[in-house]
Amino acid sequence: MVDEQIPAGLVREAVFEAIPREQVEQALQAYYALSDTRLDSPLAFLLRRYAHLKQFSARLLRQVSFASAFAGDRFAEALALVVDLQTGTRRRLPADAPTDFITPSWHGFVHPQQAPERLPYELCVLATLRERLRSGDVFVPGSRKYADLESYLIPAAQWPGLRGEVLRQLGLPEDPRQRLHARLAELEALLPQVTNLLAEGGEVRLEDGELVLTALQAEELPASLQALDEQIRARMPVVELTDILVEVDGWTGFSELLRESSAGAVDDPESVYAALLAAACNIPLSDMARSTGLPYQTVWWATHQFLHEQPLRAATTRVVNQQHRQWLAQHWGGGGLSSSDGQRFPVSGAVRNAKALPRYFGYGRGVTFYTHTADHYAQYGSKVIPATERDATYVLDEVLGNETDVVIVEHATDTHGYTDLVFGLFDLLGLQYSPRLRDIGDQKLCRIRGRELAYPGLHFTGHVQPGYIEARLDDLLRVAGSFKLGYVTASLFISKLQAYPRQHNLTYVLQQYGRLIKTNFILRYLLSQPLRRKIHTQLNKGERLHALRVFLWFGGDGLIRRKQEEAQQEVVGALNLVTNLVVLWNTVYLQQVVQTLRAEGVEVRDEDLARLSPARYEHINRLGKYTFPSQVEVEPNGLRSLRKPSEAAPMGA
C-alpha cells in the first residue's frame, strides 16, 4: 500500500481514507522492528522442536565421548560448551562463545543481532556435530563407523613396508609416476583425434556449437536367431521352481554350505529349500509352511539357522563358479566385464534405512537392492542400500569383495553410477571403469595446465595439475592399497570423503586424478562405437536379470517387512542365490537344446549363441500346483468338521 511503484487503482485511495497513510507507515516500521526473520528460515523448524531433541541429545552427549581430528575453527570448544549447557553444568551461553565454525546458512539464524543466542547456537553445534561425525572431522574413539578418517587407512608407520606389495597387487610399476605420465600422454593423443572426428561430422558432431552424439540404433535380430529362440521355447522343459533348487543342488551342493553354518546336523535339506525360497520370493513363513506341509517351527528354525550373510555368499560363489565353467556362458563373455545397478523395493512399516522416493514409492518408503552382474549373467554380489543414496558410493564394494573365480577387469554402470572420485579409484586399483554416458554435451572435460592448445568443438571446464597429483601420488596409493588389502570398504571411505564440510585434501587430489581419467574415457567413448555398444549390451543383461528377480519376488504384496539391515541383507542374499540357481539351470538346459539341435543337423551359429539369454522364466512355474478333489469329506451337516482346541493352528496363521 505504501509503495507507489505498485499499481493499486482505487484500493490505495480507499484504504488511506479509512486509515491515514502515516499510521500505515508507522505500523509497517513497527512490524519490521519486531519481526524475526529467522522464522522465514527452514531452520526455524528445529527451533520449534528443540524440546523434543533435548530429550535424547543431552543423554547422548553425556554418554559418548567425541574427539576432533580438525582443530582449525574451535568447534571442539563449542562442542564442550554445548555439552555443559545440555547436561546442566552451565546455565548461560557466554558472549564470547566460539563462532568460527558457523556456516553462512546458519549465521543469520544463530546471531542475527551479532550475539549468539543459546537455543539456536546449541542446534547449530548439534547439526555440525552430525555432519562432522559423518565426514570424520569428529570421531568416536573405539567406533568403526565414526572413526578418525586416518584410522581407516594403512597405518603410516606400516606403509613403507607394505608399499611394494600394494604396487604389485595393483599392477603398478615400481615408479607409479609412469602410470600418471601414461594417462597424460593418452589425453594429449586423444584430443586431436576427437577434434578431427567432430570436423568430419556423422554420429559425433557439432550442432550450433554443441557436442551431439547420435543414440545407438537397436540391432535388428537376424532370422536365424528368431528361429533358434523358437526352438528353445519349444524344447526347454517346463519346470517347478522347487525342482530347480533340488536339481542344481545335485550339481553344486550349495545347500551343504548353508547347512554347515548350523551347529545341529540336518540330513534332510527340505527345510533349507523352504527357508531359502520363502526369503527369496518374499513368501511369509506361515504360507510356506502350509504349502510345503512342514511345521511352521521347522521353517522358522531353518530360516534363522541357515540364512546368514556369509553362508549365502559362499553358496552363491559356488553357483557362480559353476556358471563360469559352462561352455555356453563363454559365448556371453569371459567374466572380465561386469555391471551394477539398483532395484527399488517398497517397505512396510517403520524401517530405519528406508527412504522416501515418490517416483518409485509414491507416499511410502523403500530401499534399493544394488546388484553386480558378470557378463555371463552370473550375479556375484548384492547389498541393501538407502534408496536416496547415489550408486557411485557403493559401486566398488562388490568388485573388490568378489570371492568367485570370475576376474573382473572392467565395470560398467549407468550415468548415475559415477563421480570423479570413482573414476580415479578404479584406475588406481588397476580396473577400467566404463559407465554409459547420457547428455554427452554436458560432460565436463579437463585439459593439462600449461598445455592449453586449441581444440575446436570441445569445451573444457577445468585443468589437471600434474605436479600437484605427482606430489601426492603416494597418498592416493595408500588409499587404493587400503581398499585392496581390506583395511576399509570403499563405500565407507567414499561416503566419508563426500560428507566433509570442507574439501578434504584427499578428496581434492582424487578428484584431480579422476577428472583426468574421466576425460580420457569420454574421448574414447566418443571415438569408439564398439565401446558404447559393449557397455549398452552389458547393462541390458542387468536389466533382463532385474526382470527375472521381479518374477521371483512375488510374495508378500512385494513389500519388504524386515526391519533390521542385517535381516534385509539376508533376504538380498537369498534372492541373489535363487536368481543364480535359475540362471545356471537355464544355461545347462540351453546347452542341451543347442547340442540336440546340432546333433539333428540344424545349423546353430555362434553369433546367435552370443545373443541368447539365460534370464528367462516363461517355462518356470513359481506358484506350485493346486489340486481340485472330486469330492470333499464333510460331516452329515454338509460342512467340514471344526478343529478341536487342542489342535494348534500353525503359528503366524
Secondary structure by P-SEA (a helix, b strand, c coil): cccccccccaaaaaaaaaccaaaaaaaaaaaaacccccccccaaaaaaacccccccaaaaaacbbbbbcccccaaaaaaaaaaaaaacccccccccccccccccccccccccccccccaaaaaaaaaaaaaaaaaccccccccccccccccccccccccccaaaaaaaaacccccaaaaaaaaaaaaaaaaaaaaaaaaacccccccccbbbbcccccccccaaaaaaaaaaaaccccccaaaaaaaaaaacaaaaaaaaacccccccaaaaaaaaaaaaacccaaaaaaaacccaaaaaaaaaccccaaaaaaaaaaaaaaaaacaaaaaaccccccccbbbbbbbcccccccccccccccccccccbbbbbccccccccccccccccccccccccccccccccccccbbbbccccccaaaaaaaaaacbbbbccccccccbbbbcccccccccccccccccccaaaaaaaaaaaaaaaaaaaaccccaaaaaaaaaacccccaaaaaaaaaaaaaaaaaaaaaaacaaaaaaaaaaaaaaaaaaaaaaaaccccccccccccaaaaaaaaaaaaaaaaaaaaaaaaaaaaaaaaaaaabbbbbaaaaaacccccccccccccbbbbbcbbbbccccccccccccccccccc
